[in-house]
Amino acid sequence: MTRWTENQYQDYIVKRNSKAPGQPTIDDPPDSGRESRLQAKCELWLKERGFPYFHDRSRKKNKAGIPDLICFLPEGRVVVIELKAASGRMSKEQTQMLKMLKYLKHEVYEVRSYKHFTYIMTKED
């Protein structure tokens, strides 16, 4: 096992705690509970502010990989969000869909906490 120098350790801490846009930090752990609970909180936040959003409520399995929320925010900002519980995993179709939407330059996020959701919704470019 190799030990880090003090400078290497400090560099690691800075990188670990730096927050890339839309990404949770080590201090932003996933919410406990089911994905549906996180979804309800996110939808309530959008409703309270009068922001329209789309969520496919059909009960059949989403084989196309359509994300959970498509949020329409002021000034033409559209945010696409795939919600996941702490232990949830994206399907192959979901992963491919998010990659495609990112390739097309849409604002796309995988969200596992309400704190992360509110950060994305309120951030300024």
ROSE-4610 file (N, C-alpha, C; in Angstrom, 1 decimal, always signed):
// ROSE-4610
residu = [M/M/M/T/T/T/R/R/R/W/W/W/T/T/T/E/E/E/N/N/N/Q/Q/Q/Y/Y/Y/Q/Q/Q/D/D/D/Y/Y/Y/I/I/I/V/V/V/K/K/K/R/R/R/N/N/N/S/S/S/K/K/K/A/A/A/P/P/P/G/G/G/Q/Q/Q/P/P/P/T/T/T/I/I/I/D/D/D/D/D/D/P/P/P/P/P/P/D/D/D/S/S/S/G/G/G/R/R/R/E/E/E/S/S/S/R/R/R/L/L/L/Q/Q/Q/A/A/A/K/K/K/C/C/C/E/E/E/L/L/L/W/W/W/L/L/L/K/K/K/E/E/E/R/R/R/G/G/G/F/F/F/P/P/P/Y/Y/Y/F/F/F/H/H/H/D/D/D/R/R/R/S/S/S/R/R/R/K/K/K/K/K/K/N/N/N/K/K/K/A/A/A/G/G/G/I/I/I/P/P/P/D/D/D/L/L/L/I/I/I/C/C/C/F/F/F/L/L/L/P/P/P/E/E/E/G/G/G/R/R/R/V/V/V/V/V/V/V/V/V/I/I/I/E/E/E/L/L/L/K/K/K/A/A/A/A/A/A/S/S/S/G/G/G/R/R/R/M/M/M/S/S/S/K/K/K/E/E/E/Q/Q/Q/T/T/T/Q/Q/Q/M/M/M/L/L/L/K/K/K/M/M/M/L/L/L/K/K/K/Y/Y/Y/L/L/L/K/K/K/H/H/H/E/E/E/V/V/V/Y/Y/Y/E/E/E/V/V/V/R/R/R/S/S/S/Y/Y/Y/K/K/K/H/H/H/F/F/F/T/T/T/Y/Y/Y/I/I/I/M/M/M/T/T/T/K/K/K/E/E/E/D/D/D]
num = [1/1/1/2/2/2/3/3/3/4/4/4/5/5/5/6/6/6/7/7/7/8/8/8/9/9/9/10/10/10/11/11/11/12/12/12/13/13/13/14/14/14/15/15/15/16/16/16/17/17/17/18/18/18/19/19/19/20/20/20/21/21/21/22/22/22/23/23/23/24/24/24/25/25/25/26/26/26/27/27/27/28/28/28/29/29/29/30/30/30/31/31/31/32/32/32/33/33/33/34/34/34/35/35/35/36/36/36/37/37/37/38/38/38/39/39/39/40/40/40/41/41/41/42/42/42/43/43/43/44/44/44/45/45/45/46/46/46/47/47/47/48/48/48/49/49/49/50/50/50/51/51/51/52/52/52/53/53/53/54/54/54/55/55/55/56/56/56/57/57/57/58/58/58/59/59/59/60/60/60/61/61/61/62/62/62/63/63/63/64/64/64/65/65/65/66/66/66/67/67/67/68/68/68/69/69/69/70/70/70/71/71/71/72/72/72/73/73/73/74/74/74/75/75/75/76/76/76/77/77/77/78/78/78/79/79/79/80/80/80/81/81/81/82/82/82/83/83/83/84/84/84/85/85/85/86/86/86/87/87/87/88/88/88/89/89/89/90/90/90/91/91/91/92/92/92/93/93/93/94/94/94/95/95/95/96/96/96/97/97/97/98/98/98/99/99/99/100/100/100/101/101/101/102/102/102/103/103/103/104/104/104/105/105/105/106/106/106/107/107/107/108/108/108/109/109/109/110/110/110/111/111/111/112/112/112/113/113/113/114/114/114/115/115/115/116/116/116/117/117/117/118/118/118/119/119/119/120/120/120/121/121/121/122/122/122/123/123/123/124/124/124/125/125/125]
x = [+0.8/+0.0/+0.9/+0.5/+1.3/+0.6/+1.4/+0.8/+0.9/-0.1/-0.1/+0.7/+1.3/+1.9/+0.8/+1.1/+0.1/-0.5/+0.3/-0.2/-1.1/-0.8/-1.7/-3.0/-2.9/-4.2/-5.0/-4.4/-5.2/-5.8/-5.1/-5.6/-6.8/-6.7/-7.8/-9.1/-8.9/-10.0/-10.7/-9.9/-10.4/-11.2/-10.7/-11.4/-12.7/-12.6/-13.8/-14.9/-14.6/-15.6/-16.0/-15.3/-15.7/-17.0/-17.8/-19.2/-19.3/-19.3/-19.6/-21.0/-21.4/-22.8/-23.7/-24.7/-25.7/-25.3/-24.2/-23.7/-23.7/-24.2/-24.1/-22.7/-22.4/-21.1/-21.2/-20.1/-20.1/-21.0/-21.3/-22.2/-23.7/-24.0/-25.3/-25.7/-25.9/-26.2/-27.6/-27.8/-29.2/-30.2/-31.4/-32.5/-32.9/-33.3/-33.7/-35.2/-35.6/-37.0/-37.1/-38.4/-38.6/-38.5/-38.3/-38.2/-39.5/-40.7/-42.0/-42.1/-41.5/-41.5/-40.7/-39.5/-38.7/-39.5/-40.1/-40.9/-42.0/-42.7/-43.8/-43.3/-42.1/-41.6/-41.2/-40.6/-40.1/-41.3/-42.3/-43.5/-44.2/-44.3/-44.9/-44.1/-42.8/-41.9/-42.3/-42.4/-42.7/-44.1/-45.1/-46.5/-46.6/-45.9/-45.9/-45.4/-44.5/-44.0/-44.7/-45.6/-46.3/-45.6/-44.6/-43.8/-44.4/-44.8/-45.3/-44.2/-44.7/-43.8/-44.5/-43.8/-44.4/-43.8/-44.8/-44.4/-45.3/-44.8/-45.6/-46.1/-47.4/-48.0/-48.6/-48.3/-48.8/-48.2/-48.9/-48.5/-47.6/-47.6/-46.8/-45.3/-44.5/-43.0/-42.6/-41.8/-41.3/-40.1/-40.4/-39.3/-38.5/-39.0/-38.3/-37.2/-37.2/-36.3/-36.6/-37.8/-38.2/-37.9/-37.3/-37.0/-38.2/-38.0/-39.2/-39.8/-39.0/-39.6/-39.0/-39.8/-39.4/-40.0/-39.1/-39.5/-39.3/-40.3/-40.3/-40.2/-39.0/-38.7/-38.7/-38.6/-38.6/-37.4/-37.7/-36.7/-36.3/-37.3/-37.1/-36.2/-35.9/-35.0/-35.9/-35.4/-36.1/-35.1/-35.5/-34.6/-35.2/-34.4/-34.8/-34.1/-35.0/-34.5/-34.9/-33.9/-34.2/-34.0/-35.1/-35.0/-34.7/-33.9/-33.6/-33.5/-33.9/-33.8/-32.3/-32.0/-30.6/-29.9/-30.7/-30.2/-30.6/-31.3/-31.8/-30.8/-31.0/-30.1/-30.8/-30.2/-30.8/-30.8/-31.8/-31.9/-31.0/-30.7/-29.9/-30.6/-31.9/-32.7/-32.6/-32.7/-32.6/-31.3/-30.2/-28.9/-28.7/-29.2/-29.0/-29.8/-31.0/-31.8/-31.2/-30.6/-30.0/-28.7/-28.0/-26.8/-27.2/-28.3/-28.8/-29.3/-30.0/-30.5/-29.3/-28.3/-27.1/-26.3/-26.3/-25.6/-26.3/-27.7/-28.5/-28.5/-27.6/-27.4/-28.5/-29.3/-30.3/-29.7/-30.4/-29.9/-30.5/-29.7/-30.1/-29.4/-30.1/-29.6/-30.1/-29.3/-29.8/-29.8/-30.9/-31.1/-31.5/-30.8/-31.1/-31.5/-31.5/-31.9/-32.7/-33.6/-34.4/-33.5/-32.4/-31.5/-30.8/-30.4/-29.8/-30.8/-32.1/-33.2/-33.3/-33.4/-33.6/-32.4/-31.2/-30.0/-30.1/-30.5/-30.6/-31.6/-32.8/-33.9/-33.6/-32.8/-32.5/-31.2/-30.4/-29.0/-29.2/-28.2/-28.2/-27.0/-27.2/-26.1/-25.1]
y = [-1.2/+0.0/+1.2/+2.2/+3.4/+4.5/+5.3/+6.4/+7.7/+8.5/+9.8/+10.8/+11.7/+12.9/+13.8/+14.8/+15.8/+16.5/+16.9/+17.6/+16.7/+15.4/+14.5/+14.3/+14.3/+14.1/+15.4/+16.6/+17.8/+17.9/+17.5/+17.5/+16.6/+15.4/+14.5/+15.1/+15.7/+16.3/+17.4/+18.2/+19.3/+18.7/+17.7/+17.1/+16.4/+15.7/+15.0/+16.0/+17.1/+18.1/+19.1/+19.1/+20.1/+19.6/+20.6/+20.2/+20.6/+19.6/+19.9/+20.2/+21.1/+21.5/+20.3/+20.3/+19.3/+17.9/+17.9/+16.6/+16.8/+15.7/+15.8/+15.7/+16.2/+16.0/+14.9/+14.6/+13.6/+14.0/+15.3/+15.8/+15.7/+15.2/+15.1/+13.7/+12.9/+11.5/+11.3/+10.1/+9.8/+9.8/+10.2/+10.1/+8.7/+8.4/+7.1/+6.9/+5.7/+5.5/+5.2/+5.1/+4.7/+5.9/+5.5/+6.5/+7.3/+6.6/+7.3/+8.5/+8.3/+9.4/+10.6/+10.3/+11.4/+12.1/+11.3/+11.8/+12.8/+12.3/+13.2/+14.5/+14.5/+15.7/+16.6/+16.1/+16.9/+17.5/+16.7/+17.2/+18.3/+18.1/+19.1/+20.5/+20.4/+21.6/+22.3/+21.5/+22.1/+22.8/+22.0/+22.5/+23.8/+23.9/+25.0/+26.3/+26.1/+27.3/+27.5/+26.7/+26.8/+26.4/+25.6/+25.1/+23.9/+23.9/+22.7/+21.6/+20.4/+19.3/+18.1/+17.1/+15.9/+14.7/+13.8/+12.5/+11.5/+10.5/+9.4/+8.5/+8.6/+7.9/+6.5/+6.1/+4.7/+3.7/+2.6/+1.6/+0.5/+0.5/-0.4/-0.1/-1.1/-0.9/+0.0/+1.0/+2.0/+1.4/+0.8/+0.1/+1.0/+2.3/+3.3/+4.0/+3.9/+4.6/+6.0/+6.4/+7.8/+8.3/+9.4/+9.9/+10.2/+10.2/+10.4/+11.8/+12.8/+14.2/+15.0/+15.7/+16.7/+18.0/+18.9/+20.1/+21.3/+22.2/+23.4/+24.6/+25.2/+26.3/+27.6/+28.8/+30.1/+30.2/+31.1/+31.5/+30.3/+29.4/+28.4/+27.2/+27.2/+26.1/+24.9/+23.8/+22.5/+21.5/+20.9/+20.0/+18.6/+17.6/+16.3/+15.5/+14.8/+14.2/+12.7/+11.9/+10.5/+10.4/+10.0/+9.9/+8.4/+8.2/+6.9/+6.9/+5.8/+5.6/+5.3/+5.3/+5.1/+3.9/+2.8/+1.5/+1.3/+2.2/+2.0/+2.0/+1.3/+1.2/+1.6/+2.2/+2.5/+1.3/+1.2/+0.1/+0.5/-0.5/-0.2/+0.8/+0.7/+1.7/+3.1/+3.2/+4.5/+5.1/+4.3/+4.8/+5.3/+4.5/+4.9/+6.2/+6.3/+7.5/+8.8/+8.7/+9.8/+10.2/+9.2/+9.5/+10.3/+9.8/+10.4/+11.9/+12.1/+13.4/+14.4/+13.8/+14.7/+15.0/+14.0/+14.2/+15.3/+15.4/+16.4/+17.7/+17.8/+19.0/+19.4/+18.5/+18.8/+18.7/+19.4/+19.4/+18.2/+17.2/+15.9/+15.5/+15.0/+14.7/+13.4/+12.6/+11.5/+12.0/+12.0/+12.6/+11.5/+11.5/+10.6/+11.3/+12.6/+13.3/+14.6/+14.9/+16.1/+17.4/+17.3/+18.4/+18.7/+17.6/+17.6/+18.2/+17.8/+18.2/+19.8/+20.2/+21.7/+22.5/+21.9/+22.6/+22.8/+21.7/+21.8/+22.8/+22.8/+23.7/+25.1/+25.4/+26.8/+27.4/+26.5/+27.0/+27.9/+28.8/+29.8/+29.4/+29.5/+29.2/+30.3]
z = [+0.0/+0.0/+0.0/-0.9/-1.0/-0.2/+0.5/+1.3/+0.4/+0.5/-0.2/+0.6/-0.2/+0.4/+0.9/+1.7/+2.1/+0.9/+0.0/-1.2/-2.0/-2.2/-2.9/-2.2/-0.9/-0.1/-0.3/-0.2/-0.3/-1.7/-2.8/-4.1/-4.2/-3.6/-3.6/-2.9/-1.8/-1.0/-1.9/-2.5/-3.4/-4.5/-5.2/-6.3/-5.8/-4.7/-4.1/-3.8/-3.3/-2.8/-3.9/-5.0/-6.0/-6.6/-6.9/-7.4/-8.9/-9.7/-11.1/-11.3/-12.3/-12.4/-12.5/-11.6/-11.6/-11.0/-10.4/-9.8/-8.3/-7.6/-6.1/-5.6/-4.4/-3.8/-2.8/-2.1/-1.1/+0.1/+0.2/+1.3/+0.9/-0.3/-0.8/-1.1/+0.0/-0.2/-0.7/-1.4/-1.9/-0.8/-1.1/-0.2/+0.1/+1.4/+1.7/+1.2/+1.0/+0.6/-0.9/-1.3/-2.7/-3.7/-4.9/-6.0/-6.1/-5.8/-5.9/-4.9/-3.8/-2.7/-3.2/-3.8/-4.3/-5.5/-6.3/-7.4/-6.9/-5.9/-5.4/-4.9/-4.2/-3.6/-4.8/-5.8/-7.0/-7.7/-7.9/-8.6/-7.8/-6.5/-5.6/-5.7/-5.7/-5.9/-7.2/-8.3/-9.6/-9.6/-9.0/-8.9/-8.1/-7.0/-6.1/-6.8/-7.8/-8.5/-9.8/-10.2/-11.4/-12.7/-12.5/-13.7/-14.3/-15.6/-16.2/-16.3/-16.2/-16.4/-17.0/-17.5/-18.0/-17.3/-17.0/-16.4/-17.0/-17.6/-18.2/-17.1/-16.8/-15.7/-16.1/-17.3/-17.7/-16.8/-16.6/-15.7/-16.4/-17.7/-18.4/-18.3/-18.4/-18.3/-19.4/-19.1/-20.0/-20.8/-21.9/-22.7/-23.6/-23.7/-24.5/-23.7/-22.4/-21.6/-21.4/-21.5/-21.4/-19.9/-19.7/-18.4/-17.5/-16.2/-15.3/-15.4/-15.5/-15.5/-16.6/-17.4/-18.3/-17.8/-17.3/-16.6/-17.5/-17.6/-18.4/-17.5/-17.5/-16.6/-17.4/-16.7/-17.3/-18.4/-19.3/-20.3/-21.2/-21.5/-22.4/-21.9/-20.7/-20.1/-19.9/-20.5/-20.4/-19.7/-18.6/-17.9/-17.9/-18.3/-18.3/-17.1/-16.3/-15.1/-15.0/-14.7/-14.4/-12.9/-12.2/-10.8/-10.4/-9.4/-8.9/-7.4/-6.8/-5.4/-5.1/-3.9/-3.5/-4.1/-4.1/-4.7/-6.1/-6.7/-8.1/-9.1/-10.2/-11.3/-12.6/-13.5/-14.8/-15.7/-16.5/-17.4/-18.6/-19.5/-20.7/-21.5/-21.6/-22.5/-21.9/-20.6/-19.9/-20.1/-20.0/-20.2/-21.6/-22.6/-24.0/-24.3/-23.7/-23.9/-23.4/-22.1/-21.5/-22.3/-22.8/-23.7/-24.9/-25.5/-26.8/-26.5/-25.4/-25.1/-24.8/-24.1/-23.8/-25.1/-26.0/-27.3/-28.1/-28.0/-28.6/-27.9/-26.9/-26.1/-25.2/-24.7/-23.7/-22.3/-21.4/-20.0/-19.3/-19.1/-18.6/-17.3/-16.3/-15.0/-14.5/-13.8/-13.0/-11.5/-10.9/-9.6/-8.6/-7.4/-6.3/-5.0/-5.0/-3.8/-4.1/-3.2/-3.3/-3.4/-2.5/-2.5/-3.9/-4.5/-5.8/-6.8/-6.7/-7.6/-7.5/-6.3/-6.1/-6.5/-6.4/-6.8/-8.4/-9.1/-10.5/-11.0/-10.3/-10.7/-10.5/-9.5/-9.1/-9.6/-10.2/-10.6/-11.8/-11.9/-12.9/-13.8/-15.1/-16.1/-16.1]
